[in-house]
Amino acid sequence: MDLEEAINKRRTIRRFTQETIPSEILKKLIDYARIAPAGNNIQCVEYVIVESPEMREKMFPLVRWAASLPKELRTPESGREPTAYIIVLVNTNIKKSYYDFDVGAAVENILLGAVTFGIGTCWMGSIKGDKIRVLLDIPDFYEIKHVISLGYPDETSVIEPYKESFKYWKEGNEMHIPKRKLESLILKVV
Ligand SMILES: Cc1cc2nc3c(=O)[nH]c(=O)nc-3n(C[C@H](O)[C@H](O)[C@H](O)COP(=O)(O)O)c2cc1C
């Protein structure tokens, strides 16, 4: 799969088959993040992989799904939950500020890498950080930034032309994601 295909195919996925992701693939995704750009090349982004069924079950209530959808469509039903999570941390002993862009670059490498393995992802900022810290025994000098939920997709998602709203919607088992037109993004070419 070339880069353009991976970029086009990457859509947020929130329903998953229960086939597990091999540990080597999860580590490979973090290897992609490892070499992402970082401000001043100071590399402060670290990760926890959650893959065991026991810990997955405990992680599931600590993330919140699809705020734009009606309540009954937000959360994956039983048997369609993620089969892995990557917790994205900032080691504040390494960098104290200006790390959000590093996090974004690292996460995008993970999301695009996942596509090439046929894995769906959901980048999640709406998380219960305090509870995740206790559950995974994460020391205080780590900032818990985001969670990436992963699994083999059990729903589809398509891009729609943006009209009046950024709100995405769901019809049956398919997500519809409005994206702005290219021309509307380029302020000027000089
Ligand atoms: C920084 C960030 C935080 C997000 N947080 C959540 C979240 O907490 N829960 C969720 O279900 N989706 C979350 N998303 C996924 C977005 O809703 C999704 O990217 C958006 O609807 C566009 O869909 P697409 O990824 O398929 O292009 C987040 C995405 C980003 C970039």
PDBQT file of the ligand as one rigid body, heavy atoms in Angstrom, charges set to zero:
ROOT
HETATM    1  C1  LIG A 201      -7.119  14.986  19.044  1.00  0.00    +0.000 C 
HETATM    2  C2  LIG A 201      -8.266  14.051  18.745  1.00  0.00    +0.000 A 
HETATM    3  C3  LIG A 201      -9.066  13.577  19.762  1.00  0.00    +0.000 A 
HETATM    4  C4  LIG A 201     -10.119  12.693  19.490  1.00  0.00    +0.000 A 
HETATM    5  N1  LIG A 201     -10.848  12.198  20.537  1.00  0.00    +0.000 NA
HETATM    6  C5  LIG A 201     -11.827  11.294  20.299  1.00  0.00    +0.000 A 
HETATM    7  C6  LIG A 201     -12.516  10.697  21.385  1.00  0.00    +0.000 A 
HETATM    8  O1  LIG A 201     -12.254  10.966  22.550  1.00  0.00    +0.000 OA
HETATM    9  N2  LIG A 201     -13.490   9.780  21.103  1.00  0.00    +0.000 N 
HETATM   10  C7  LIG A 201     -13.796   9.433  19.817  1.00  0.00    +0.000 A 
HETATM   11  O2  LIG A 201     -14.676   8.594  19.623  1.00  0.00    +0.000 OA
HETATM   12  N3  LIG A 201     -13.137   9.969  18.750  1.00  0.00    +0.000 NA
HETATM   13  C8  LIG A 201     -12.158  10.884  18.956  1.00  0.00    +0.000 A 
HETATM   14  N4  LIG A 201     -11.453  11.426  17.913  1.00  0.00    +0.000 N 
HETATM   15  C9  LIG A 201     -11.748  11.000  16.530  1.00  0.00    +0.000 C 
HETATM   16  C10 LIG A 201     -12.452  12.090  15.721  1.00  0.00    +0.000 C 
HETATM   17  O3  LIG A 201     -13.802  12.159  16.096  1.00  0.00    +0.000 OA
HETATM   18  C11 LIG A 201     -12.299  11.762  14.212  1.00  0.00    +0.000 C 
HETATM   19  O4  LIG A 201     -10.950  11.876  13.867  1.00  0.00    +0.000 OA
HETATM   20  C12 LIG A 201     -13.121  12.716  13.350  1.00  0.00    +0.000 C 
HETATM   21  O5  LIG A 201     -14.488  12.496  13.549  1.00  0.00    +0.000 OA
HETATM   22  C13 LIG A 201     -12.799  12.577  11.874  1.00  0.00    +0.000 C 
HETATM   23  O6  LIG A 201     -12.962  11.256  11.441  1.00  0.00    +0.000 OA
HETATM   24  P1  LIG A 201     -11.769  10.534  10.659  1.00  0.00    +0.000 P 
HETATM   25  O7  LIG A 201     -10.688  10.270  11.687  1.00  0.00    +0.000 OA
HETATM   26  O8  LIG A 201     -12.376   9.265  10.130  1.00  0.00    +0.000 OA
HETATM   27  O9  LIG A 201     -11.276  11.453   9.587  1.00  0.00    +0.000 OA
HETATM   28  C14 LIG A 201     -10.404  12.311  18.144  1.00  0.00    +0.000 A 
HETATM   29  C15 LIG A 201      -9.575  12.775  17.122  1.00  0.00    +0.000 A 
HETATM   30  C16 LIG A 201      -8.517  13.629  17.411  1.00  0.00    +0.000 A 
HETATM   31  C17 LIG A 201      -7.624  14.109  16.276  1.00  0.00    +0.000 C 
ENDROOT
TORSDOF 0
